[in-house]
Amino acid sequence: MPPSRLICRAHNRFTPSIALWQHFVLPNRPSPHQQRLSSSPPRALQHDADSDGASPNSHLADSSQPLEAGVDKTEKQSHKPHKPHKPSAEPASRVRRIKATRGQWLPSKAKASIAKNIRLQEEVSKASLAETDKLLANARDAFKRGLDYTGVILKPMMNVTPVKESALPWCLHAQYKDMSGIERLKMEIERFYHYTRPSTHEQIARSYVIDEVRDHVRKTFREYDVEVFGSERTGLALATSDIDFRLLRPLQTSDPVKAIFPPPTEERNAGKTALYTLLKRLRERQGLFLLPKLLHARYPLISAQHEPSGLDIQVVLANDTLLSRVVMQDYMDEYPYLQSLHCIIKVIFDVRGLSDPYLGGFGSYSLFMMVVASIKHSPQPINNAAEGLVHFLTFWGKFDTRKHGISIEPTFLFDKAKHAVVTDTTKSKLKKGENKPLPSYMLSLRDPADETNDLGRKAIIIKHVQTTLKALSHQLDKDVRMNTRHSLLGPMAGTSYMISFARRKKLRTYGKETLDRIHASLHKKAKAVRDGHSLEPERYQPELKTRMEDDETMVRLAKEHRDKEWQRLAEERKAQEWLET
């Protein structure tokens, strides 16, 4: 008996399962990439999508005639026409692939947890640096465009390795718990000051770096010399402070009277040429000086790092700062606690990125005069560093920089809009419109060593400084009253310990190595003396005697100049008060 239906033996024959799959599965598929169609059925499906309500089976019959005879008509009528699924207009959702790298394998959960915490601390440290840099950059950008900005609290920089507050080297032990808060603060500031000062080996390293730079300059130029100035000269340097050198011109060495005043244009140009030559020589000393570069500012300077010690050095082409040193020394003699007070305030600014004048912060000299100004303008006498710190935070946190300027010698506040602290040349340019006036929020602090020098004219971030000092004032007042913290200086300068830890360790190591070389050299000289050999005479001895005599003359002239200027300013102030009354 012949078969009741035809059998298709083609390689791409159509089966009922495919028909069912096309009717019920295919229209609900989310993605076309998962279709499992043979070569013939897809063409029929595509044709069906273009028709209006036609049955899919009719198109399948057109594509394969042998199958039409084998399909039951009643079965085809039982199925209702099915409208094809229209693709969604929204794009197909993409799978987010997360790339992961295999980390370091650790044998225990404890070590894995420690590694994770270290990694998180690194991220926090980088984030704090980035946030501070962003805020400072925003302040500088607002200053350039002549706009105002909102001051915010700047947090201290964080180190990768945290340390407990009770483990800080200046922290007082339990036997001092019965002391009052202000007494604890006073003692803690003294301990902090002695800790941040250079130790024996650190000072040996700093002195040796000074000798190396001086010898290098003398080998490069016969007519030029360098002298140390800044915090290293005034005795305010911390262990890791920069070492500042002033490039001495021949006229300055031979004529100490003219060295007090700015150099002529010809000498200034000659000094710039010498700086370029010195920069080239420093770059040739690979392994000794890292990243030497020339910075163009009011006083051009060379900045580099002494690689063996890690100390930063600067060689500046500037006039003598003897008058400023004399004024600073007088204030340090008048207020014995001034050095320790300046030390803690300097570190507070350092750990928050507020002490770089090239980034709109306060330099060491400007900050020193801010401390003196707060003491001079205190309504009550300040007897120690603790009282000075409390008053400094309160005074500058609330000081109205928009209305008043501040004078130290004589001590009074003035209307900064009427009495701008500028030179006659700058005042003339302001009247002609050649120069733009500073924003009203800028600090105006008159230099007691130069009445035309405004120490606040470059402090663009003054609003951040005031907001931060105000917050620190509230924190310190609360901690002193509660008197329960391990370290009252912890919130202000606690992070400085770990930030400078590695640098100080490297500096001490270099100092120890230097001391060993000095001892070896002394043993060699002693052996030469015992053996009857003649020693090479010490260099620069006649120069040293001449330099000491010149220094004494310059100090005397500077003091005479200071006394005359202060007397004149006091008389002008009295005359102004008489006119106002």
Secondary structure as GFF3:
##gff-version 3
##sequence-region A 1 581
A	DSSP	alpha_helix	16	20	.	.	.	ID=ss1
A	DSSP	pi_helix	21	25	.	.	.	ID=ss2
A	DSSP	three_ten_helix	26	28	.	.	.	ID=ss3
A	DSSP	three_ten_helix	32	34	.	.	.	ID=ss4
A	DSSP	alpha_helix	40	50	.	.	.	ID=ss5
A	DSSP	alpha_helix	56	63	.	.	.	ID=ss6
A	DSSP	alpha_helix	65	69	.	.	.	ID=ss7
A	DSSP	alpha_helix	73	78	.	.	.	ID=ss8
A	DSSP	alpha_helix	109	144	.	.	.	ID=ss9
A	DSSP	three_ten_helix	165	167	.	.	.	ID=ss10
A	DSSP	three_ten_helix	174	176	.	.	.	ID=ss11
A	DSSP	alpha_helix	181	196	.	.	.	ID=ss12
A	DSSP	alpha_helix	200	220	.	.	.	ID=ss13
A	DSSP	beta_strand	225	229	.	.	.	ID=ss14
A	DSSP	alpha_helix	231	234	.	.	.	ID=ss15
A	DSSP	beta_strand	243	248	.	.	.	ID=ss16
A	DSSP	alpha_helix	250	254	.	.	.	ID=ss17
A	DSSP	three_ten_helix	258	260	.	.	.	ID=ss18
A	DSSP	alpha_helix	265	284	.	.	.	ID=ss19
A	DSSP	beta_strand	289	295	.	.	.	ID=ss20
A	DSSP	beta_strand	301	306	.	.	.	ID=ss21
A	DSSP	beta_strand	311	316	.	.	.	ID=ss22
A	DSSP	alpha_helix	322	334	.	.	.	ID=ss23
A	DSSP	alpha_helix	338	350	.	.	.	ID=ss24
A	DSSP	three_ten_helix	357	359	.	.	.	ID=ss25
A	DSSP	alpha_helix	364	376	.	.	.	ID=ss26
A	DSSP	alpha_helix	385	398	.	.	.	ID=ss27
A	DSSP	beta_strand	404	407	.	.	.	ID=ss28
A	DSSP	beta_strand	412	415	.	.	.	ID=ss29
A	DSSP	alpha_helix	424	432	.	.	.	ID=ss30
A	DSSP	beta_strand	446	447	.	.	.	ID=ss31
A	DSSP	beta_strand	450	454	.	.	.	ID=ss32
A	DSSP	alpha_helix	462	482	.	.	.	ID=ss33
A	DSSP	alpha_helix	490	493	.	.	.	ID=ss34
A	DSSP	alpha_helix	496	499	.	.	.	ID=ss35
A	DSSP	alpha_helix	501	530	.	.	.	ID=ss36
A	DSSP	alpha_helix	541	580	.	.	.	ID=ss37
###
